[in-house]
Structure formats: structure tokens, C-alpha cells
């Protein structure tokens, strides 16, 4: 049983903590923070899913702040390092580097970092479908961002089946998450003027042989990114072949616009109707009707729920780093526990 602490209980951290708590081969040893945000307060409240989970402070100042905020704190995270096997670090960029230097490395504790972390924080950039084996035995791993995760999943499905010569993806990115009401833009579209955007090189960190270029804009919405992709393949194929490749990818969901799910807002409502907590969609959602083949070029459009798509990747990264399961078994176990379609 691997003992896991989640450090940083924000958008990603709270979801990862809940996911770890559902695994039969992992123990959620505790949570770690420096202040009591609304997510932490809710999770540990009597009605919260993680009520009763031990709370630790990441540093001395955080201990004072959490106690001032009225939270029951067991003590400092540093004092628990000998009891912990791995920390999933979901703290802000820069803080994660200090945690690695001051906590994880001195105590020989493994750690997983998130997509916003600096590239050099870990040698392995992880996506369960594309490079699960790369994390085996590693001490530090970076789970790539939401956009990179979705591109790695869809591209690996197509590349493994048919081979991809080159690809171009145009990203329409959400402005902020639903609680981030202070972020913009408002009534504006902001292009990423550096071409390619960082997303292409990020995918290549997971799939180094893939020739991919990306462009991106940011728009005033809160639920989901949308990617428009075209890929030139090594062999001729049919639309049915591509659809089958996506169907065989355990974290790609085919969305049917003809059934009424023709926008991110309607997919959001579908997740709510299905009873998904927080309306999360951990799968990359490919609109079935957009999958089009012209000679050796395939086109598709998919959506990304930025708050939740990376959560199962964190769970699988733990299993890979401790050599607990093979790729297919880990993905299946995580999907079952999280009720991923």
C-alpha cells in the first residue's frame, strides 16, 4: 500500500486527493497546505468527501496560518516524510521547486508535479497512454498539462494505429476555471503570438518523434478548451478506422453532435445529468462528426475539461513510479475506481 500525500489543495489537488482515496492499492496519508481555501474547508467539513483526513502544514508559516484560519492541523509535513512514500505536488510554479529542494529530495521521497511546473523539475514528462513505462522507478515525474494530455491521448491513438508524419493543432483555450472570477479576457480573444505555442513542444516531451505544430488563442469561457487538429498519416485509411482507434483509447470519449451535444456547454450539462461530480469529464471528448479523412490526412475536433483531465494521469503515474501495475491494468483500475466511461 503506497502512502500518498497531496500538497496543494486547489483545482487539481483536491481532485487528485479524492481519486487517490478511491484506490485499493494506495492510502491517502494526508493533505498539506499553507492556508485554508474554500476547497480545503469544504473537503474536510463533516459533509466533505475527505472528512477525517489528516491535514499538515507545508511550512512553519503555513502552520500558523492554518491554525489562525481555524483548521485542525496535525503538524508539519516535514515531520511526516519518513512515513510517506510519495507526494503529489499541486502547488503553484516556483513553490513546487522549493518543495522539491527542501522537502522531497532531502528526505528521499518521490514526487509528482503538475503541468505548470518548470520543465527541468523532472526528467520524465508523463502521459499514461503515450509513455507509461518511462516513469518506472523514477523519483520525480511531471504530469503534463490538460491540453498536452488531450493531444497526447488522441495523437498516440492515431500514431500507434497508423503512424503520423506531421500534425497541426489549433487550440481555443478557456480564460479561467469556474471559480476564477477575477481572470479575463472579457469580450475579447487573445492570440498566443509565439508560433508554435508551447503546447507542441510539450507534446514532444511525451512523444519525442512526433512532428507537431500548435497555435492557440484564449477566449472568455470557463468550461473547456477546444482543439482543431489535422494530421498527415503514413498510410491511407477510412474515417471508420480513425473512429475505431479513438474508441479503443480508454480515455477518449466520442461525442455526438447529432444527439444534441454540439457545444462545450451542452457537454457540460451532459456531465451534470450523468451525475459526474463537479461536472468533471476526465476523458478527451472527440466530436464524432468532425472526424474526416482526405487521402492520408485526418481531421478532428476535441474538447478538454481543463480541471479534471489530468487527475487519472496522476494516479497512473504513482503506479508506474512504484512498478505496481502494467499500463493497461493501471488505466483500467483507475478508470473503474473513478467511473470513467
C-alpha positions in Angstrom: 0.0 0.0 0.0 1.6 3.2 -1.2 1.2 6.1 1.2 0.4 9.4 -0.6 0.2 13.0 0.5 -1.3 15.6 -1.8 0.4 19.0 -1.3 -1.7 22.0 -2.5 -5.5 21.6 -2.4 -6.6 23.7 -5.3 -8.4 22.8 -8.5 -6.2 19.8 -9.3 -5.0 18.8 -5.8 -8.5 18.3 -4.4 -9.5 16.1 -7.3 -6.3 14.0 -7.1 -6.8 13.5 -3.3 -10.3 12.2 -3.9 -9.1 9.9 -6.7 -6.2 8.5 -4.6 -8.7 7.9 -1.8 -10.6 5.6 -4.1 -7.7 3.3 -5.0 -7.4 -0.1 -3.3 -3.6 -0.1 -3.6 -3.0 3.4 -2.2 -3.5 5.2 1.1 -4.3 8.9 1.2 -2.0 9.6 4.2 -2.9 13.3 4.4 -3.3 16.7 2.8 -0.9 19.6 3.0 -1.5 23.3 2.7 -0.4 26.7 3.9 -3.8 28.3 4.2 -7.5 27.4 4.3 -9.1 28.0 0.9 -12.8 27.2 0.3 -11.9 23.9 -1.4 -9.9 22.6 1.6 -12.6 23.8 4.1 -15.3 22.0 2.1 -13.4 18.8 1.7 -12.6 18.4 5.4 -16.0 19.6 6.6 -18.4 17.0 8.1 -20.2 16.8 4.7 -16.9 16.7 2.7 -15.7 13.6 0.9 -12.3 13.7 2.7 -13.7 14.5 6.2 -11.3 12.9 8.8 -8.2 13.0 6.5 -5.2 14.4 8.4 -4.1 17.9 7.5 -0.5 19.0 7.6 1.2 22.4 7.0 3.8 22.7 4.3 6.0 25.0 6.4 6.1 26.9 9.7 4.3 30.0 8.4 1.6 27.8 6.9 1.1 26.1 10.2 0.4 29.4 11.9 -1.9 30.5 9.1 -3.9 27.3 9.1 -4.4 27.4 12.8 -5.4 31.1 12.5 -7.9 30.0 9.9 -9.4 27.6 12.4 -8.2 24.4 10.9 -7.2 21.4 12.9 -3.6 20.7 11.8 -1.7 17.5 12.8 1.7 19.2 12.4 4.3 19.9 9.7 4.6 17.9 6.5 8.4 17.7 7.0 7.9 15.7 10.2 5.9 13.0 8.3 8.4 12.5 5.4 9.7 9.2 6.9 6.2 7.8 6.8 5.3 8.9 3.3 6.1 7.2 0.0 5.2 9.9 -2.4 3.8 13.4 -2.6 1.6 14.7 -5.4 2.6 18.3 -5.5 -0.1 20.6 -6.9 1.3 23.8 -5.5 2.0 26.9 -7.7 5.0 27.0 -10.0 8.1 28.0 -8.0 6.6 26.7 -4.8 6.9 23.2 -6.2 10.6 23.7 -6.9 11.2 24.9 -3.3 9.3 21.8 -2.0 11.4 19.5 -4.1 14.6 21.1 -2.9 13.7 21.5 0.8 11.3 18.6 1.4 11.3 15.8 -1.1 15.0 15.4 -2.1 16.4 15.7 1.5 14.0 13.0 2.7 14.3 10.8 -0.4 10.6 10.9 -1.1 9.2 10.6 -4.6 7.1 13.4 -6.0 4.8 14.1 -8.9 4.5 17.7 -10.3 1.8 19.3 -12.4 1.8 20.8 -15.9 2.6 24.3 -14.8 5.9 23.3 -13.2 9.2 24.2 -14.8 10.3 21.7 -17.5 13.5 20.9 -15.6 11.7 19.9 -12.4 11.6 16.3 -13.6 13.2 14.4 -16.5 10.1 12.4 -17.3 7.0 14.2 -18.7 4.2 11.7 -18.2 1.0 10.6 -20.0 -0.3 7.2 -19.1 -1.3 6.2 -22.7 1.7 7.6 -24.5 4.7 6.8 -22.2 3.5 4.9 -19.1 6.7 2.8 -18.9 9.0 5.9 -18.8 8.1 6.7 -15.2 9.0 3.2 -13.9 11.4 3.6 -10.9 11.6 7.4 -11.3 11.8 9.6 -8.2 10.3 12.7 -9.9 7.8 12.9 -12.7 5.8 15.8 -14.2 2.3 15.1 -15.4 1.8 17.3 -18.4 -0.9 19.9 -18.7 -4.5 19.5 -19.6 -4.0 20.5 -23.3 -0.9 18.3 -23.6 -2.7 15.4 -22.0 -5.6 15.5 -24.5 -3.2 15.9 -27.5 -1.0 13.0 -26.2 -4.1 10.8 -25.8 -5.6 11.5 -29.2 -2.3 11.6 -31.1 -1.0 8.4 -29.5 -4.2 6.6 -30.5 -3.8 7.7 -34.2 0.0 7.3 -34.3 0.0 3.8 -32.8 -2.6 2.7 -35.3 -1.5 4.4 -38.5 1.7 6.4 -37.9 1.7 10.3 -38.0 4.1 12.1 -40.3 3.2 15.6 -39.1 0.3 17.3 -37.3 -1.1 20.8 -36.7 -3.4 21.6 -33.8 -5.2 24.9 -33.2 -6.2 25.5 -29.6 -9.1 27.6 -28.4 -8.3 27.9 -24.7 -10.7 28.8 -21.9 -9.8 32.0 -20.0 -10.1 30.7 -16.4 -11.7 27.9 -14.3 -15.2 28.5 -13.0 -14.1 29.8 -9.6 -11.5 32.1 -11.1 -13.9 35.1 -11.5 -11.0 37.6 -11.5 -9.5 36.3 -14.7 -10.1 37.6 -18.2 -10.4 38.3 -21.0 -13.9 39.8 -21.2 -15.4 40.4 -24.6 -12.0 39.7 -26.3 -9.9 37.0 -27.9 -6.2 36.9 -27.1 -3.9 35.1 -29.5 -0.7 33.4 -28.4 1.7 35.3 -30.7 4.6 32.9 -30.3 4.2 30.2 -33.0 4.3 27.4 -32.3 2.7 27.8 -28.9 4.3 25.9 -26.1 1.8 23.1 -26.4 3.5 21.5 -29.4 6.9 21.2 -27.7 5.1 20.0 -24.6 3.6 17.1 -26.5 7.0 16.3 -28.0 8.3 15.9 -24.4 6.0 13.0 -24.2 6.2 11.8 -27.8 9.6 13.0 -29.0 9.3 11.5 -32.5 6.0 13.4 -33.2 6.2 16.4 -35.6 3.5 18.7 -34.3 2.9 22.4 -34.5 0.4 24.3 -32.4 -1.4 27.7 -32.4 -3.5 29.0 -29.6 -6.0 31.7 -28.6 -7.7 32.4 -25.3 -11.4 33.2 -25.2 -13.8 34.3 -22.4 -15.3 30.9 -21.4 -14.7 28.8 -18.3 -15.6 25.2 -19.2 -13.2 23.5 -21.5 -10.7 24.1 -24.3 -11.4 23.1 -27.9 -8.7 21.7 -30.2 -8.9 21.6 -34.0 -6.4 19.0 -35.3 -5.2 17.8 -38.7 -2.6 15.0 -39.0 -0.9 13.7 -42.1 -0.6 9.9 -41.8 1.8 7.3 -43.1 -0.9 5.2 -44.7 -4.3 5.5 -46.2 -7.3 4.8 -44.1 -11.0 5.4 -43.6 -13.0 7.5 -41.1 -14.2 4.3 -39.6 -10.6 3.3 -39.0 -9.9 6.5 -37.1 -13.1 6.3 -35.1 -12.2 2.7 -34.1 -8.8 3.9 -32.9 -10.4 6.6 -30.8 -12.9 4.1 -29.4 -10.1 1.8 -28.4 -8.4 4.6 -26.4 -9.8 4.1 -22.9 -9.8 7.9 -22.1 -11.2 9.3 -25.3 -14.9 9.7 -25.4 -16.8 10.1 -28.7 -19.3 13.0 -28.5 -22.2 13.0 -30.9 -23.4 16.5 -32.0 -26.3 14.9 -33.8 -27.6 13.8 -30.4 -27.6 17.4 -29.3 -24.2 17.6 -27.7 -22.9 20.2 -30.2 -21.2 22.6 -27.8 -19.0 22.6 -24.7 -21.9 24.0 -22.8 -24.1 21.1 -23.7 -21.4 18.6 -22.9 -21.1 20.3 -19.5 -24.8 19.8 -19.0 -24.5 16.1 -20.0 -21.8 15.6 -17.3 -24.1 17.2 -14.8 -27.0 14.9 -15.9 -24.8 11.9 -15.6 -24.1 12.8 -12.0 -20.4 13.5 -12.6 -19.0 15.3 -9.5 -18.4 19.0 -10.4 -19.5 18.1 -13.9 -16.0 16.7 -14.5 -15.1 15.0 -17.8 -11.7 13.2 -17.4 -11.9 11.9 -21.0 -10.8 13.9 -24.1 -14.1 14.4 -25.9 -13.8 14.0 -29.7 -16.8 15.1 -31.8 -17.6 12.1 -33.9 -19.0 14.1 -36.8 -15.7 16.1 -37.2 -13.6 13.0 -37.9 -12.9 13.4 -41.6 -10.3 11.7 -43.8 -9.0 13.2 -47.0 -6.4 10.9 -48.7 -3.8 10.5 -45.9 -4.9 13.5 -43.8 -7.3 13.1 -40.9 -9.1 16.0 -39.2 -11.0 16.1 -35.9 -12.1 18.5 -33.2 -12.0 17.6 -29.5 -12.7 19.3 -26.2 -10.8 19.2 -22.9 -12.1 19.7 -19.4 -9.1 21.5 -18.0 -10.0 20.9 -14.3 -10.1 17.1 -14.4 -8.4 15.5 -17.4 -5.0 15.2 -15.7 -6.4 13.6 -12.5 -6.3 9.9 -13.6 -2.8 10.5 -15.0 -1.5 11.3 -11.5 -2.9 8.1 -10.2 -1.3 6.0 -13.0 2.0 7.9 -12.5 2.1 6.6 -8.9 1.7 3.0 -10.1 4.3 3.4 -12.7 6.8 5.0 -10.4 6.5 2.1 -7.9 6.2 -0.6 -10.6 2.8 -1.6 -9.2 1.0 -2.4 -12.4 1.4 -2.5 -16.2 -0.1 0.2 -18.3 -3.3 -1.4 -19.3 -4.0 -2.8 -15.9 -3.4 0.6 -14.2 -5.5 2.5 -16.6 -8.4 0.0 -16.2 -8.1 0.1 -12.4 -8.1 3.9 -12.3 -10.9 4.2 -14.8 -13.1 1.8 -12.8 -12.5 3.5 -9.5 -13.2 6.9 -11.0 -16.2 5.7 -13.1 -14.6 7.0 -16.3 -16.6 5.9 -19.3 
